[in-house]
Amino acid sequence: MIKKNLVRTAAVMLVLCFAFTFTACGSESSSKKSSEAEENIDVDDDDEDSDDEDPDDEDPDDEDPDDEDPDDVDPEDSVSGDGWIAYYDDNQLMVAVDDNPSTGYFWEITGLSGTMDFTGSEFESSVDDDEMIDGAGGVTTYGFECYEEGVGYAVLTLTQPDGEIVGGLEIIGNIDVGDDHLEFVGITVKEFEGEYDGAIDPYVAKEAD
């Protein structure tokens, strides 16, 4: 009888030992899995933080300088309106107007006085040379150069096919001496409709030498 009890007691203790060992291993495995899951969550959070970076927060110094438009004009040195822009640089004043000679409408300089000269005009098509299209428009740029301190005046008029003047621009350039040479320091452009009735003298083209 005593022998049976000892055997039964030993069996119970053996079962309890196995149960304790299994529970301890399971707890360690669960703890390890929980720790790995937390690490994965931390990694995912870091990835989300990286993806959530605002592109507007990028350092402007890192921007590619090639993205800058070389044709941009300093707004302090220019004025513009519907279909035209006037700007100056040092002793040069330029007025660019949308133009399409194929329509029969044309721009021309009709007034000039004061302390600047007309240096010429140039038409640039809106399409590349290898893609030239009949009737394509573009931009005509008129150039002026100062020769004396003071104020220069010019008038550009737009004429329709039947010869009637549609309107135009009155350009006023302020000229001063800067760094031992003449330069434009300000510009004003006034739009007008119909024929010009201001006080600027008519333009008379200089005869070639």
C-alpha positions in Angstrom: 0.0 0.0 0.0 2.8 2.4 1.0 4.6 1.5 -2.2 1.6 2.3 -4.3 1.2 5.7 -2.7 4.9 6.5 -3.3 4.6 5.6 -6.9 1.4 7.7 -7.3 3.1 10.6 -5.5 6.1 10.4 -7.8 3.9 10.3 -10.9 2.0 13.4 -9.7 5.2 15.3 -9.1 6.5 14.3 -12.5 3.4 15.6 -14.2 3.6 18.9 -12.2 7.3 19.3 -13.3 6.3 18.8 -17.0 3.4 21.3 -16.6 5.6 23.9 -15.0 8.3 23.5 -17.6 5.8 23.8 -20.5 4.2 26.9 -18.9 7.6 28.6 -18.4 8.6 27.9 -22.0 5.3 29.2 -23.3 5.6 32.4 -21.3 9.2 33.0 -22.6 8.1 32.4 -26.2 5.1 34.8 -25.8 7.4 37.4 -24.3 9.9 37.0 -27.2 7.1 37.3 -29.8 5.7 40.4 -28.1 9.1 42.0 -28.0 9.6 41.3 -31.7 6.2 42.7 -32.5 7.0 45.9 -30.7 10.2 46.2 -32.6 8.3 45.8 -35.9 5.9 48.5 -34.9 8.7 50.8 -34.1 10.3 50.2 -37.5 6.9 50.8 -39.2 6.4 54.0 -37.3 9.9 55.2 -38.4 9.0 54.4 -42.0 5.7 56.3 -41.7 7.5 59.3 -40.2 10.0 59.3 -43.1 7.1 59.1 -45.7 5.3 61.9 -43.9 8.1 64.4 -44.4 6.7 67.6 -46.0 8.5 68.3 -49.3 8.0 72.0 -48.6 10.3 71.6 -45.7 13.3 70.8 -48.0 16.2 73.2 -47.7 15.9 75.8 -50.5 19.7 75.7 -50.8 19.3 72.1 -52.1 17.2 73.2 -55.1 18.7 72.6 -58.5 20.0 76.0 -59.9 19.1 74.7 -63.4 15.4 75.0 -62.3 15.7 78.8 -62.3 14.3 80.4 -65.4 17.1 82.5 -67.0 14.5 84.7 -68.8 12.9 85.9 -65.6 13.0 89.7 -65.2 13.4 91.5 -61.9 9.9 92.8 -61.2 11.4 96.0 -59.7 12.9 96.7 -63.2 9.9 95.9 -65.2 6.2 96.7 -65.9 3.7 94.6 -67.8 0.2 94.4 -69.1 -2.0 92.4 -71.4 0.3 91.2 -74.2 3.3 93.3 -73.4 6.2 93.7 -71.0 8.8 96.6 -70.7 12.0 96.2 -68.7 15.4 97.8 -68.5 18.9 96.8 -67.7 21.7 99.3 -67.2 21.5 101.7 -70.2 19.1 99.5 -72.3 15.3 99.6 -72.3 13.3 96.9 -74.0 9.6 96.7 -74.8 8.3 93.3 -76.0 4.8 92.9 -77.5 2.8 89.9 -78.7 2.8 90.1 -82.4 1.5 88.2 -85.5 2.3 90.0 -88.8 0.3 87.4 -90.7 -2.9 88.9 -89.4 -2.3 92.2 -91.1 -2.0 94.0 -87.7 1.4 95.5 -87.0 3.3 97.4 -84.3 5.6 100.3 -85.1 7.4 103.1 -83.3 5.6 106.4 -84.0 7.0 108.7 -81.3 10.4 109.4 -79.8 11.8 112.3 -77.8 13.9 113.2 -74.8 17.1 111.5 -73.9 17.0 108.0 -75.5 17.4 106.6 -79.0 15.6 103.7 -80.8 18.1 100.9 -81.5 15.9 98.6 -83.5 13.4 95.7 -83.3 13.4 92.0 -83.6 10.7 89.4 -84.1 10.9 86.0 -82.5 8.5 83.3 -83.4 6.7 81.3 -80.8 7.6 78.0 -82.5 11.1 76.5 -83.2 12.7 77.0 -86.6 12.3 73.3 -87.5 8.6 73.5 -86.7 7.8 76.7 -88.5 4.1 77.1 -89.2 2.6 79.7 -91.6 0.8 82.3 -89.6 2.4 81.5 -86.3 2.7 84.5 -83.9 5.4 85.5 -81.6 7.0 88.5 -79.9 8.5 91.6 -81.3 11.0 93.4 -79.0 11.8 97.1 -79.5 15.1 98.4 -78.0 16.1 101.8 -76.7 19.3 103.2 -75.4 19.8 106.3 -73.2 22.4 108.9 -74.3 21.8 111.7 -71.8 20.6 112.1 -68.2 17.0 113.0 -68.0 13.8 111.4 -69.3 13.2 109.5 -72.6 9.9 109.1 -74.3 8.6 106.7 -76.9 5.3 105.7 -78.5 4.4 102.3 -80.0 1.2 102.0 -81.9 -0.8 99.0 -83.2 -2.3 99.4 -86.6 -5.0 97.2 -88.1 -5.0 96.0 -91.8 -7.1 98.9 -93.1 -4.6 101.4 -91.7 -6.6 102.5 -88.6 -4.6 102.8 -85.4 -6.1 100.5 -82.7 -4.1 101.8 -79.8 -0.6 101.5 -78.3 1.8 102.2 -75.5 3.5 105.4 -74.2 6.9 104.5 -72.7 8.7 106.9 -70.3 12.2 106.0 -69.1 14.0 107.8 -66.3 17.7 108.1 -66.9 20.4 108.9 -64.3 24.2 108.7 -64.0 25.3 105.6 -62.0 28.8 104.2 -61.6 30.2 106.9 -64.0 27.8 105.9 -66.8 24.2 106.6 -67.8 21.6 104.0 -66.9 17.8 103.7 -66.7 16.5 103.9 -63.1 12.8 103.7 -63.7 10.1 103.1 -66.3 6.4 103.9 -66.8 4.2 102.6 -69.5 0.7 103.9 -70.3 -1.8 102.1 -72.5 -4.0 104.1 -74.8 -6.8 103.3 -77.3 -7.2 104.8 -80.7 -4.7 107.4 -82.0 -2.1 108.8 -79.7 -2.9 112.4 -78.6 0.0 113.0 -76.2 2.9 115.4 -76.4 5.7 113.1 -77.6 7.3 114.1 -80.8 6.7 111.9 -83.9 9.5 109.5 -84.6 11.7 110.2 -87.5 13.9 107.4 -88.6 17.6 108.3 -88.9 19.0 108.1 -92.3 21.8 105.6 -92.8 25.3 107.0 -93.1 
